[in-house]
Amino acid sequence: MSTTNITSWAVDLADVSVIYPFAGHEVLMVTIGVIGWLAWHVWCHRWEKEDHEKIIAEYHKRNR
Amino acid sequence: MDSNINALTTVFTEFYYWVTIPLMFLIHVGFCMYEVGASRRRNHIHTLMKNSMIIPLVTITFYFFGWWIYWAFPNFPASIDWAMGAANTPWSENMGPNLEDRITGVFWAAFLLFSWTAASIVSGSVIERIKSSAFWILAVVIGSFAWIIDASWGWHYAGWMVEYLGYHDAYASGVIHAIAGGFALGILVVLGPRLGKFAADGTPRDIRPHNPWLVCVGLFIIYAGFWGFYVACNVPLIDPATIGGEITGTTWSATTIYLTPTSLSAITFNFLTSLSGGMLMAFVLSKGDAFWTYSGGLAGIITASAGNDLYHPMQAMIIGAIGVFIAYKMHFYVERRFKLDDAVGAVAVHGYAGFVGLVICGFVLWGHPSSPYAGFAEITPWGQLAGAIIMFGVLGFLPGWIVAKILNSFGMLRIPKEVELLGLDFATQQEQQAAEDDVRKAEDALMK
């Protein structure tokens, strides 16, 4: 059993193409990547907003 | 790879492009140093991270869709080349370890490093007041979308701008620099200046870099990385039969991205003389100011880049000097007239110099064939002017302005005034101070 298409190197390399694991599931892997990318932007927007709110509160505390 | 000579040619080409990648990585290192040096102490970490996060974001999005755009869009919007695009979708077997395809990864990465550069150029101009989360969206738009459309149109052997306009831009005066400068300008118009940049009567104040040395070393490192950029723009070795155009005989040659013959010798001469012309002119204009002299070297190369595959070295030097003169004067005119705060002069050094370089190229290379293929338009001043407008205005300024407007309408573009005054790094600096106080107390306790 192998997660790649290769189970032995007793092959002619001219017949070998992809050597990464789970070949055939590329669309799934890319979908996971795209979801992760979009989620990262959402997280960043929220994190930055919280960070700025803390700084604004500190600014007003200092200038009361 | 079925014979020694095929294997050598394949490995040479693969290695040639691969070497350009770590060299171009230096461009990003230089941009980060330059931006941090130009920012004030209260904004260092955010400035650094804003630019650094271009690397992962543009990398993954260029993998998701940027690379496909390049191959599918040479004739967009008239048509989409689905067949060429198919081999370059993120789910294609070519986009991973594959013993039948040994070049796509390095070729993809060489283009990707250009994408980082496009986004990084924009990053410097908007420092100290843009929200990082907004900038990162804009970075994806320029790095993985706008610039690669222009590359597909005007920096591809079959792009419609090459075929119908005779557009020639061998080392990316417009394809990278004019578009990034235009994009930055589009954002700046919406973003506005840093607080305190302009006096009540509109006179601009000089917000000095906190560390001019870091700025200059950063620019020096960008020069070093620029060598990789130039080399990556060439096809290292190809024979006329593979090109399949009008070239006769069997002499192999290096070519530009358009498959028109040139040599590494040509671009080495011209890189250095255009750099020299730019530095000499900038030194005179700025009366020896280090920041503008270094920036002038960069702008000199950028101006001459469109035709640096063909210019005589003295032409490259003069063209570099002319570009710097125009870019320098334009920077201060636009700052005063329109109250635009371009913190590092990126719009001038990349945008105006790139635009001017394209137009000059149209005159100096007038009539030269833009392509080895029959039926392509020759290089002309009007073709280059149209190309410059498309790069700077249509694919640069407009998308930057539109996306910035949308982000601004949701309150997502600019940081609050309080944050700008206390500094983006305020929380980090507070934590650092608390940690230092804690250690000092512990040290004092040990001495009692």
Chai-1 contact restraints between the chains, C-beta under 6 A:
chainA,res_idxA,chainB,res_idxB,connection_type,confidence,min_distance_angstrom,max_distance_angstrom,comment,restraint_id
A,L13,B,L99,contact,1.0,0.0,6.0,A-B,restraint_1
A,V16,B,L99,contact,1.0,0.0,6.0,A-B,restraint_2
A,S17,B,N98,contact,1.0,0.0,6.0,A-B,restraint_3
A,S17,B,E100,contact,1.0,0.0,6.0,A-B,restraint_4
A,V18,B,E93,contact,1.0,0.0,6.0,A-B,restraint_5
A,V18,B,N98,contact,1.0,0.0,6.0,A-B,restraint_6
A,I19,B,P97,contact,1.0,0.0,6.0,A-B,restraint_7
A,Y20,B,G96,contact,1.0,0.0,6.0,A-B,restraint_8
A,Y20,B,P97,contact,1.0,0.0,6.0,A-B,restraint_9
A,E26,B,W91,contact,1.0,0.0,6.0,A-B,restraint_10
A,V27,B,W91,contact,1.0,0.0,6.0,A-B,restraint_11
A,V30,B,P90,contact,1.0,0.0,6.0,A-B,restraint_12
A,V30,B,W91,contact,1.0,0.0,6.0,A-B,restraint_13
A,V34,B,F64,contact,1.0,0.0,6.0,A-B,restraint_14
A,W37,B,I60,contact,1.0,0.0,6.0,A-B,restraint_15
A,C44,B,S133,contact,1.0,0.0,6.0,A-B,restraint_16
A,H45,B,S133,contact,1.0,0.0,6.0,A-B,restraint_17
A,E48,B,S133,contact,1.0,0.0,6.0,A-B,restraint_18
A,H52,B,P416,contact,1.0,0.0,6.0,A-B,restraint_19
A,H52,B,V419,contact,1.0,0.0,6.0,A-B,restraint_20
A,I55,B,V419,contact,1.0,0.0,6.0,A-B,restraint_21
A,I55,B,L422,contact,1.0,0.0,6.0,A-B,restraint_22
A,I55,B,F426,contact,1.0,0.0,6.0,A-B,restraint_23
A,I56,B,P416,contact,1.0,0.0,6.0,A-B,restraint_24
A,I56,B,E418,contact,1.0,0.0,6.0,A-B,restraint_25
A,Y59,B,E418,contact,1.0,0.0,6.0,A-B,restraint_26
A,Y59,B,L422,contact,1.0,0.0,6.0,A-B,restraint_27
